[in-house]
Amino acid sequence: MKKFIPLEEGDFYLSEEGYKVFTKQYHLKRGYCCESSCRHCPYGYNQKTNTQRRN
């Protein structure tokens, strides 16, 4: 089971369509890539190659 991460100020914003968009801050706090091609993914996931950027 994945651990619950409480949302804090700066973790997301609402898009024009009303969707919650998670920020880089939230993704880093979560600690892993969900491979959903998130807009602010700090892990560099590429959906076409199904790979993550190596640091």
VMD Tcl script that draws the C-alpha trace (Angstrom):
set ca {
  {0.00 0.00 0.00}
  {1.31 3.44 -0.92}
  {1.82 5.91 1.90}
  {-0.48 8.91 2.25}
  {1.21 12.24 1.59}
  {-0.74 15.24 2.89}
  {-1.04 18.12 0.44}
  {0.57 21.40 1.39}
  {0.66 24.84 -0.19}
  {2.66 24.70 -3.41}
  {2.02 21.00 -4.06}
  {-0.55 21.64 -6.80}
  {-2.52 24.25 -8.70}
  {-5.80 24.10 -10.59}
  {-5.69 24.16 -14.38}
  {-8.10 26.29 -16.42}
  {-10.23 23.17 -16.83}
  {-10.35 22.68 -13.05}
  {-7.94 19.73 -12.81}
  {-5.41 19.43 -10.00}
  {-1.89 19.69 -11.46}
  {0.88 18.45 -9.17}
  {4.07 20.49 -9.03}
  {7.71 19.39 -8.98}
  {7.65 20.01 -5.21}
  {4.94 17.36 -4.74}
  {6.59 14.81 -7.03}
  {9.89 15.09 -5.16}
  {8.08 14.73 -1.84}
  {6.33 11.60 -3.14}
  {9.72 10.17 -4.07}
  {9.04 8.16 -7.23}
  {7.77 8.45 -10.81}
  {4.26 7.16 -11.50}
  {4.98 6.98 -15.27}
  {1.87 9.00 -16.16}
  {3.75 11.72 -18.10}
  {3.00 14.35 -15.48}
  {3.49 17.95 -16.60}
  {6.04 18.77 -13.88}
  {7.76 15.38 -13.53}
  {11.30 15.88 -12.14}
  {12.22 12.28 -13.00}
  {12.31 12.82 -16.77}
  {9.86 10.09 -17.74}
  {9.54 9.62 -21.51}
  {6.30 7.90 -22.52}
  {7.55 7.08 -26.03}
  {10.55 5.07 -24.79}
  {9.08 4.14 -21.38}
  {12.29 5.28 -19.69}
  {13.35 7.78 -17.05}
  {16.26 10.21 -17.32}
  {19.27 9.03 -15.33}
  {20.97 11.55 -13.03}
}
mol new
graphics top color blue
foreach p $ca { graphics top sphere $p radius 0.5 }
foreach p [lrange $ca 0 end-1] q [lrange $ca 1 end] { graphics top cylinder $p $q radius 0.2 }
display resetview
